[in-house]
Amino acid sequence: MSSREQIGRFEVNLDRLLGSGGFGQVFRAVDQTASPPLYVAAKRGRVADLRREAQILELVAGHPAIIELHGFVEDPRPGGRAFLFLEICSGGELFDRLIDSGCLSERAARPFARNIAEALRHCLSRGIAHRDVKLENVMLSAEDPSALKLIDFGLACQVPLAPDGSVEPVLLYDGVGSKSWMAPELFFASAGYHAPPVDCWAYGVLVFSLLSGFFPFDEAKASDWRFARLAQSVANGVGPCDAIFRMYNRSCPFSPAAREFCDALLTIDATARATIEQCLNHTWLTPPPSTATARGAYLDDDVVYRTAERALAAGEEEGLVAPPPPDGAPRLMRQTARVLCAPP
């Protein structure tokens, strides 16, 4: 027998669990007042947490790459929970797309990278920093291969804006985020940090992962040997992308523009890190978005990369073919990535 609960104008199907985590649970629901009925995702959690997230979603509403809020309902009973009603994304997580493909060509990754950057710029224009940018928090559409939605604003925070619309340099002291995506300064949050560069670092990890098929390191702190070696290489004048691939005795296969783009974001010094506005004006993001996709398949522990349809017909083209990651990287992504992305 199905278990359904009426929450305001929404009927929540408690038998249709769409996801769960530290935030609570997500169920399938339907807005019965819509014509035709509108299916939505019902996120159940603590009242204070979801009320705050609803307020933030209202502030950033109206952007095509940000999840749409359909409603927020509190249970008035003592100890009651709250429900956040959100649009359903039909294409799954960007993380799963990457796992399925192995990695993406620059041509395929660029529209995703641009849409995410535009969503983050919109958030900042409304005085919001996301603070949990990661592959799992980008949902795709089954209908439009380049469309995406930035989700999960549970760790987002408000940042004060100056009269000219720029972000005021106010320090924060709570080291939040998912550990593989956290900027170096977050591991010393008690010293204070600025929120926008934190999103830029995570965005850089995301773009690097899309292009390479693996995470650059487990955590951006000295106890992670990869990050420690990266920091030493950068101190010796080596760019972040080259430094990461040298750990695997490989040359960085990215185009010069993509390497420069990722290097600017994976800058350890937060004050020198590229801003989202600089990213959107960068050469690598300026070509028109394409809906081309990379294809990949797993064979044992190796990734078999194939060219896109046009490359097969017309010959290889720069930026169209996805490079294979270093040995062992597919195993890292497939078996441990979700553990590495868990909140500390």
N, C-alpha and C positions, 0 to 999 in steps of 0.2 A: 504494500500500500504506500502510495507516494505521500511525502510529508511536505505540505505547502503552508506557507504562513503569509497572511495579509499584512503588509507594512505600508501604511498610507495607501497611495494609489497603485502600489506595486505588489504583485504576487510573487513571493520568493519560493523557488523549488529547492528545498533543503536536500533533496536527493541528487541534485545536479551540481556537484562540487567542481568548480572550474580551476581552483588553485588554493593554496594555503601557505602560510609562512608566519614569521614573527608578528606581522601586522594583524593576523586574523585569518579569516576564510573568505573565499569568493564563490558565490553561487549564481546560477542562472536565474533570472527573474524576468517578469514581463510588466510593462506599464499598461495597465488595463484601460486607461483613459485615452490612449493614443489610437488612432484609426488610420491604417490597420494597427493591431497590437505591436508594440515595440519591445523587442527583447534587449535586455540590458544585463550588465554584470553587477551583482549585489555584493559589496565588500562589507563584511561584518567585523566589527572590532570595538575597541574602547571608545566611549563617547567623546572624551576630551581629544583623543588622537584624531578621530574621524571628523569631528567638528572643525578642528584646525586645518585638516587637509581640505575639507570642503571650502573653507574660507579662502585658502590659497588658490584652489581651482577656480573659484569665482573671479579672483584677481587676474588670472592668466587666461581666462576664457576667450574664445573667439579666434584662436589660431588653428589652422588645419592640421598642424603636426603635434597638437597637444590634446590629450584625452578629454572628451566632453563629459561634463557633470550633468546628470539628469535629475538628481535629487539627493537630499540628505534627510534622514528620519531618525529621531532618537526614540528609544523605548523609555517611556516615562516611569516605568516601574523601578523600584529600588534595585540597584545593581544591574539595571538593564543595559543592553548593548545598543550600538547605533549601526545604521546601514548607510553606506555611500553607494549611490546608484550611478553607474558609469556606462559609457557606450562599450559595446562588445567589438573587439578587433578580431577579424576572421582569419588572419594570416599567421598567427603564432608569434613567438619572440624572434627578434633579430639574432639572438644567441643560437637558436635552433637552425636558422637559415645558414649561419656560418658553419655550424657543425655539419650540416648536410652538404655544404659546398666545399668544405676544407678551408678555403679562403676565397676572397673575391678579387677579381681584376680591379684595377683602378677605375676603369670605365664603369663597372658595376657598383663599386663602393661609393663613387662620387655623389650620386643623388641622395643616398642615405646620409652621407656626411654633411651635405649641404642642408638637408631638411632638419637634421638634428641641431645644427648650428643656428639655423633660423629660429627654431623653437626656443633655444637657450637665449638668443638675443631678445626675443619677444618677452620671455620671462623677466630678464633684467630690465626691460623697458617698463615693466609693471612692478619693479622693486622686489623680484623674487629670484633667489638662487636655489637650484634644485638639490644639490649636494648628494645625489645618489645616482648619477649618470652611469649607466652600464648597459651591456647588451640585453640583459633580461628586462630592463625597463624601457625597451623600445619595442613596440608591437607593430606588426605589419598587417597589410590588407591582402586578402586573397584575390580581390578584384583588380587592384592597381598595384603592380609589382614594385613601384617606387614610393608608394604612399606609406607613411608610418605615423605612429602616435607615441609621444613621450608620456610615460605613465608614472605612477607611484610618487606622489609629492609628499609622502609621509615625513621625510627628513628635510624638506624644503624650509627655507627661512626667508623672512622679509629683510631687505637691505634698504637703508634710507637713500632717497634720491635727491640730488641737488636741484635747484631751480632750472638748470639747463638740461635735466634728464639724466645726467651722469650719476654713477653710483658713488655715494659718500664712502670714504675709506674708514669704515668702522670695523674694529676688531671683534672677532668671535672667539670663544674659548671652549666650545664643545666639539670634541673630535669624533664626528659621526661619519658614517658611510659604510661601504662594503670594502673589505680590506684590500683586495687586489686592485681596486680603483681609487683608493685614497691617495691624495697628494702627499708628498714628503712632509709638508708643514703640519698636516693633520696628526701626525704621530708625536708632535710637540705642541698640541693645541693649547696647552696651558700658557704658552708664551704668546698666544694670540695669532690669528690668521684672518685673511680677507676671503670672503666666500666666492666671488667670481673666479679667481684663479684656480680654486679647487675644482670647479666644474670644467675649466679648460684642461686641467691635467687629466681628469677622467675621460673627457672627450678625446684627448690625444691617445690614451690607452685604447679606447674603443676603435679609433680609426686605424691605429697600428695593428690591432688584432684582426680587423677586417681584411687588411692587406696582406698580413703575414700568416694568419691562421693559428697564432699562438699568443699567449700573454707575454709581455716583455719581462715580467718578474712576478713573484708572489706578493710581495709587499715592498713599498717604496721606503725602506728603512735599512740601516746598516746591517742588521742581522740576516737579511736576505742577500746571499752571496752575489746574485745577479745584479741587484741594485748597487751593492757595494762596488762591484767591478765597473758598473756603469758610471758611478760617481767618480771613480778614479780615472777612467778613460776620458770623461768630460773635462776633468781638471787638467788632463794632458792635451786638451785641444781636439779630441775626437767627438764627432757629433753623436747624439744618442742612438740614432738608428744604426749607424755603422758600428758603434760600440756593442749594441745588443747582438747583431749578427756575427760579430767577431768572436763572441763567446762560443759560437757553434762552428768556428772556422769557416765562415761563409761571408761573402760580400753581400751587402744590402742590395736586393733586387729591385727596389722601388725606383721610379723615375726621379730625376733630380728635384722636380717640383714637389712630389709626394714626400720625399725624404726631408726637404726643407720644411714642409708643412708639419710633419710629425715632430721633427726636431724642435721646432718653435713651441710646440705644446708640451713636449716632454722635457722641458727646461726645469731643472731642479730648483733654481732660484725663482720663487713665485713672482718677484717684482720684475723679472725679465721675461716671464712666460708670455706667450702670445695671448691676446684677448680674443673674444668671440668675434668682435667687429673686425679685427685684423685677419682672422681666419676667413671670414666671408669676403674679404677683399683680396685674398691670396690667389695667386695664379692657378694653383691646383683646383680651386673651387670655382673658378670663373668660366670654364667651358660649360656649354648647355648641358643640363642633366640628361642622362640616357637611361632607358629602361632595360639595357642589356644586362644579362646576369651571367655570372660564372657558374660552371657546372663542375661537380666533383663527385667522386665516389671513394669509399674506403675499401681497401684490399688488405686484409690482415691489419697491420699497424701502419701501413703507408697510405698516403693519399694519392689517388690517380687524378691528375688534372687534365682536363680537356679544354680545347679552345672553344670560344663561342661560335655560333653558326656562321657568322660573317667571316671569321678568320679561316674557317675550313674552306669556304668558298673563294675567298679573295686573297689568302695569304695572311700571315701574322701581321698584326698592327701594334705599334707601341702602346702599352697600357691596356691591351685587350686580354692578354693571357695572364692568368694568375700564377705567380711563382710558387714552387713548393716550399713549405717551411722546413726548418732544420730537422734532422732526425730526432724522433722522440716527441716533437711538438704536438702532432696529432693526438698522441696518447695523453699528453697533458691536458689538452683541451677537452677531450672526450671523457676522461675518467675523473679528473680532479677540478675542473673549472668551477663547477657549482659549489664545491667545498671552499675553494679559494675566494669565491665571491660572497660567502656568508658573512654577515656582520660580525665584527669582533666581539 
